[in-house]
Each structure stands twice: as C-alpha cells, then as structure tokens.
Amino acid sequence: MEKLLKFQTDLIEQCKANDRRAQMKLYDKYCDGMFCVVMRFVRNSDDAEDVLQESFIKAFQKIHQFKGEVTFGAWLKKIVVHKSIDFLKAKRTEHVPLEENKILVVQDEDWNIEASITIEEVRTAIHTISEKYRYVLLLYLLEGYDHAEITQILGIHETTCRTQLMRGKAYLKDKLKKKEYESRS
C-alpha cells in the first residue's frame, strides 16, 4: 500500500512538471471510473466523453492545487462532478419554475420499493426530476457525498441541501410508486 501511494505521489509530481507520459498514466488509471461518474449525470456517451476530456484538461491545468489532503481520485471526482453539472446547466434549454406552494413535504424514511424496480429505473426516474432536486439526489444517493460536500459543490446552504434532498426523495419515491402501479396495470 505504501509503495502504491509513493508511486501515485511520484506520478502526480511528474504531472505537475507537465510530463505527458505521467499524465497519460494518470488518465488511464482514472478514465473508466470517472466516465461512469459523468454518465450518471450526462447519460449520453458522446457528451460524457467530451465532459470527461474537459475534466482531465482542467485537472492537469490545476494539478498544482492538489495538496494530497484527499486522494487524487476524490479530488478528480469533484472536478468531474462540477464539469458534469456545468455541462448540464449550459445545455439546459427550458427552465420550468417550481411552484413551492404545491409541494407537500413528508418526513418518510421508508424507502422500500418493489423488488421488481431496477437500478436503471431508479436512475431514469431521478433524471425526470427537476434539476433543482436531481443534482442533490445524484450527489447524495449515487455519488455518496454528504450534505457539507454537496453544499460546497453546488454553492447552496446546508438547510437548502437537506430540503432539496428530502423533496427530491419524495418526488423519486412518488415516481417509483407510479411506475410500480403502471407495471401492474
């Protein structure tokens, strides 16, 4: 483990010196995993490849800012998530205002859904939810970020994050229940 950490540290130092071979090694090591992260947001492989390339370019441009306080993979993932969200915001063509007075918020920690509902159906349902809630759901449920990390990534207050997550979960649960009901019909 220590040998692997030393190798990665050396590789990062070489990247800081603009060594193209070291950059290619680091790219090869992380590109598949980061592509999966981008696909969870973008959902189109051509766009995901573009976002991934932009993410690595930015990472190599900013690699001097990497201080080793977190793993390189975690640092890179944050860049990838930001680039994915930036891409989606830039691509957005229509924004439907949310009517807050029509939202019913229910504290419900019962997340039992029919076993017949697949992970792909959950991902699909997440992508039908308003962006406002989708990003928080993706970051929390699929990427595993906590509220503090999400607030930094999205630039929102923690109470907003918690509220959007709670509402997003309620919307998601409702969509999955409707899906479950439709499949029975």
SULCOR-V987988 format. One record per run of one state. SS is the DSSP state (@ for helix, = for strand, . for the rest). FROM is the first residue (numbers start at 1). LEN is the number of residues. If there is no record, write none. Layout:
BEGIN
((SS/FROM/LEN) (SS/FROM/LEN))
END
This chain:
BEGIN
((./1/1) (@/2/15) (./17/3) (@/20/23) (./43/2) (@/45/17) (./62/1) (@/63/3) (./66/6) (@/72/20) (./92/8) (@/100/3) (./103/16) (@/119/8) (./127/4) (@/131/12) (./143/4) (@/147/8) (./155/3) (@/158/27) (./185/1))
END
